[in-house]
Amino acid sequence: MTESQTNYVAEKFQNAEQIWFWFLYSKSVRNDIGMHNGRTATRRVCELVDVETLITKLYLSGKLTDAQLAIMKEFGDRHRAPHQYVWRENHAAALWDAAMSVLEDAAREKGWLD
């Protein structure tokens, strides 16, 4: 192991939304091999598979619903959260907020949040 590999500090996330958007972005970059924009990666306190496993466990335990996962995916693909004051997004915003609360609690238990 080189010295630069042993002296890194993994950056924690600020909230559940940051975890979710990082997860989706990182998966898309991993799947689109060869598409780089020159950014350097930030070391995180978890790996993609850790987030995927956590989401799966939350779903299988009934803490996340199909509707919440659908909204997380839909608005994750849009790179933004639904807005509670936009009439068409009002219900989606409520589902999003509940899902992010569940994810944030679980991530906090894992030590992934500041």
N, C-alpha and C positions, 0 to 999 in steps of 0.2 A: 504494500500500500504506500502511495506517495504521501508526502507531507500535506499537499493540498487536499487530498481526499480525507485525511483525518481531522482537519481543522475547520470543516464547514459547520455552520450553524443552520439547522433546518428552521425555516420560517413557518410560524403558525398562521392559521387563517384568522380573519377578523370576525367572520360569521358564517352561517350555513350557506347563504347565497354564494359567497366567495368559494366555498368548497365545491358547490354544485357546478358553477360556471368553470372553475379550474378543471374539474373532472371531465366535463363535456369537451372543453377546448383541448385538453391533453389527449383525450381519446381520438379526437378528430385529427390532431397533428400526428399521432402515432399511426393512424389509418391512412393518412395522406403522405406516405413516405416520399421524401424529395421536395416537399413544399415547405421551405423555411423562409422566414422573413428577417433573419439576422438577429433575432432576440436571443438572449441567453436565458436559460432556464433557471428558475428559482427553486432551490432545494426545499422540499416541503416535509412536514413531519410524518407524512404517510405516502403510500404509493397508490396508483390508480386502482389496483386490485383491492386495496384496503377499503376504499370508498365504495367500490362495487359490492364488496362483501357486506359492508355495513348497510347499504341500501337494501340488498337482498334480505338480510336478517330482519330489518325493520318491516319490510313487506310481508315476509313469511310469518312474523309475529303478530301481524294485524295492525301495527302502528302506522303504516303507510297504506293507503288504499289504491285501488286501480285508478280512480279518478285523480287522486293526487299525483301519482306517477305520470299519468297522461299530461297533466298540466305542467309538471316539472320538465318533461321532455319537450312539449310544445313551446314553452317560453324559454327553455334552455336553448333550443334551436334558433329562437329569435334574439338571443343574447340579451335578454332583459326580463325583469319580473313583470307580471301583470299589474295593471294600475287599478286600484280600488275605485277611483273616481271616473273611470271610463266605463260607461254603462255596460257595454258588451263584455268587459273584463272583470266586472264586479264579483261574480261568482268564482271565477278563476283565481282572483286575488285572495279570496277567503281560503280556497283550497291550498293555494301556494303558501300563504302565511302559516296555516296549520302544518303543512309538510315541512316547511323550513324550521318551525319550532321543534318538531320531532327530530329532525336531522341535527339541529343545533344542540339539543340536549344530549343526544348520543355522541356527537363529536366532542362535546365538552367532557363527557365521561372518559373518552379516549385520550384526552389531553391535546387535541388538535387545534383548539381555539385559544386565543390570548385571553 
